[in-house]
Structures are given as structure tokens and as C-alpha cells.
Amino acid sequence: MWQAGVLIVGFGLVAAGIAMLVLPGPGWAAIILGLIVLASEYAWARRLLDPVRRWAKKAADAALDPRVRRRNLIIAGVLVVVVAGVVAWYVAAYGLTLQPITGLVFR
């Protein structure tokens, strides 16, 4: 019964993920989650997950690299300053209204 349940839930998640590749939704996340469920019981699913594990390990190592983190923090800081500048300009020019934006969208 347990293996049948794992098989049904795992393949259900994989099928939903495949459908979400063309429909709105997190398709790849559902496919990977389905493979994780299947890997709890089946060796073939564990083998399918090996490239995903290697990719996740490489991404985690890159995210913890001090140079990459410093670069990402600088980029995020610049973006925050730019967005704050645009918001300050908008408020100074038009006040706290969405009239110019809604006028562009709802003509």
C-alpha cells in the first residue's frame, strides 16, 4: 500500500508539473518534488535526481562565495537606490496619485 501511494502521489506531482510547464504554475518545482517523493522508494528516481542534486550543490556553493555575494549586494543596493529615486521623482512630480499611470492603462 505504501509503495502504491508513493507511486500515485509521485507520478501525480510529475504529471501536474508537466502540465504546469505550459499552464501557469511552478512546473519544474512540481516535477522535482514528484521525483523526490518517488526517490524515497525507487532507485531509478534517485538516479534521475542526481543531476538536480549536483546543480543544487553548485548553486549553493556559488551563492556562498563571498565575491558573488558582494556583487549581488551591490547590484541590489543600486536597484534600491534607483527605485527610490524614481518613486521620489514621481511623488514630487504628481503627488500621491496614480492618475498618470491609470490614464496610460485605461484610455
N, C-alpha and C positions, 0 to 999 in steps of 0.2 A: 504494500500500500504506500509506504514512504517513497519508494523509487518512482512509483506511478505518479504520485503527487508532485515530486520534484520534476519529473519529465513534463507533466502538463503545465505547471507554472513556468518552468524554464522556457519551453517552446512557445508558450503564450506570450511571454515577455519578448522573446526574439521576434515573433510574428508581429506583435504590436510595434516593435522598434522598426521593423522593415516597412510597415505601413506608415510610420511617422517620418520615414525618410522623404516621402512625397507629400504627406499631410503635415499640418502644424504639430510640433511636439519634439521632444528630445529623443530622436530616433537612435543615434549611436549610443546614448546613455542606456536606453532600454535594452538594446542588443547586448551590450556589455554586461548589464545586470542579469539578463537572462542566461548568458554564458557563465556568470559567477554562480548562479543557482544550479545550473547543470553540472558545473565543475565540482560541486560538493559531492556528487555521486559518480560521475563518469570521467574516465581518463581522457577520452577524446576531447571533451570540453576544456579540460586543463591544458591540453596541448594547443588548442585554439586560442587560449588566453595568454600563452607565453609571449607573443609579440606585444600584446597590450601591456603586460607587466613590464617588459623591457622599456617600452615607450614611456610608461608612467615613471619608472625609475630614472630615466634620462631627464624627463621634465622636472622631477623633484630635485635632482642634482643641479640642474640649470637654475631653478628658482632659488636655491640656497646659495648659489655662487655670489659672493659679495659684489663683484663688479656688475653683474646683471641686476642685482637688487638696487644698487646705487643708481644705475642707468634708469631703471623703471621708476624709482622715486623721483628722479629729476624730471622725467617725462610727465609723470603725474602732477608734480608741482607746477610745471609750466602750463599744463592744461587747466589746472585750477585757477591760476592767475589769469589766463586768457578768458575763461568762462566768467570769472568775477568781473573782469574789465568789460566784457560785452553786456553783462547784466547791469553794471553801474552806468554804462552809456545809455542803455535802453531806459532805465528809470529816470536818468537825467533828461533824456530827450522827450519821453512820452509820459512819464509818471507811472503810477502803479495801475496800468490798464493793459488789456490785451487787444484793444481796438485795432491797432495796426496789423496784428497777426491774424485776428479773425476776419478783418477786411480782405486780406490776401486769400484766405482759405475759402470764405463763404461769399464770393462775389455773385 
